[in-house]
Amino acid sequence: MLKNMAKILLVGSGITGAATAAYLRMQLPERTSIHIWDKARGAGGRMSTTRCPEDGSITVDLGAQYFTLTKEYEQRRRGVYNELLECGVLAKLVGEIEGSDLNQPGSQHFVTPQGSSSLVKFYLDQANATIKYQEPVSEISFDETGEKVEVSTPMRFENFDAVILTIPVPQVLQLKGLLPTLIDNLPDVKKKLQNVSYSSRYALGLFFPPKTQLNYSWCAKYISDNPCLRYIAIDQNKRGVNKADQGMSIVLHTSVPFGLAHLEEDLNSVTDEILGHARNILPQLPKPISIKPQRWRYSQVHQPYEDQPGCVIIHTNPLIILAGDGFTTSTFDGCLDSAHAAVAAVRHNLSAHFIDNTPDFPGNN
C-alpha cells in the first residue's frame, strides 16, 4: 500500500542507473515517481553505441564489447540472461576472439546484436521513468525544510525524496553544495571513496560503406605487443549481424598505459596516432568514411570501494545513495549487484514515509 508519493532521482543513465530504475519500478508501486538525469545526449554511459554521421544504419560500440556470465553468477542470474536472450537483447557469442582468455571454466559469453546501448534501453523501457538528457548535475544540497534533496544543474534545480548517484566516484567528489560536507562528516567513507580509482583509455570507431571487404578470420582480437592498441573488433561480425548490403565498423581500444600517458592531449592528434598503429597492425585496412574518437577518462574500475558493498548511503533522511561499478566491479553482473543494493537501501530507508507492505521482488535471479 502506498502511503505517499515517493519522488526518486537517478543521476546517470548507464547500466546501473537503468537497472536500478527498472528494479525500483518493479518493486515499488506504479505511482512512485522515478526520474533519470544524464549529462549526455542519450543513454548508455560506457555501454554506448554510436551511429555513423554519414549513414545512421552503421553503428559501433565504443565501450562494453561483450558480456560474460561466470560460474559464480550462473545460478543467481540465469533467469536474467534467459529473459534477455528470449527478447533478442543478448545472443551467444559465436565469433572467434583472437588472443583472449575466454575459456574460463564454466563461463558463457554473450553479445548485443543491436549494440551495447540496447541493453541499457531494455531496462529503461521497463522503468517507465521521466528521463532528461543534457542535464549535468552540479550541486547536491537540501531544500529549506531539510526534508528534500535539492539537485541543481547550471540552469535549474528540483527537489526529490531520494537521490541515487550512479556516476563515477571522482565525479561524485567534484559535486558542490552540501554533499561535500556530508561526505566530510563520514571520514571513513570519504577515505574509501578517495581510494576508488579507474583505468583510462581511448576508443576509436571507424565506419565503412556497404560492400567493404574486411577479410579477417577473427571478429575481435587482443593485442599484446603494441605500445598503443590493446583490442580491435569488427563490430558487425562480433555481434553476428554482418549483412552484405550493410556498412561495417571497426572499434579500436588503446591500452591503459597509452590512455593514461595521453589523457590530456589534443583528441585529433591522439586519433592520428591511434590510426597509425592500426594501419601497422592491419596494413590492408580500407579508408573509413567517418571516424569517431572517444576519450574514456573512467573506463573501468581499477580499485573499487573497499569490500564492494554495491552502494553507500551518505544520508538517510532525505536519502542520498552512491552506487555504480565503483562499488562492485565493471561487469554487467557487478552493475546489477549495485542496482539491487541501491533498491534494497531505498526500500529500507523510505518505507516509514512512503512505502508500506510492498512485496519482495525476486530481481536477483
Salt bridges, closest charged atoms under 4 A:
ASP61 OD2 - LYS238 NZ 3.72
ASP61 OD2 - ARG239 NE 3.63
GLU74 OE2 - ARG78 NE 3.01
GLU98 OE2 - LYS221 NZ 3.25
GLU135 OE2 - ARG156 NE 3.32
GLU158 OE2 - LYS7 NZ 2.81
GLU158 OE1 - ARG156 NH1 2.98
ASP161 OD1 - LYS148 NZ 2.45
ASP184 OD1 - LYS190 NZ 2.63
ASP188 OD2 - LYS192 NZ 3.20
ASP235 OD1 - LYS238 NZ 2.86
ASP235 OD2 - ARG239 NH2 2.91
GLU264 OE2 - ARG297 NH1 2.82
GLU273 OE1 - HIS262 NE2 3.65
ASP325 OD2 - ARG46 NH1 2.96
ASP333 OD1 - ARG77 NH1 2.96
ASP337 OD1 - ARG76 NH1 3.57
ASP337 OD1 - ARG77 NH2 2.74
ASP360 OD1 - ARG347 NH2 2.83
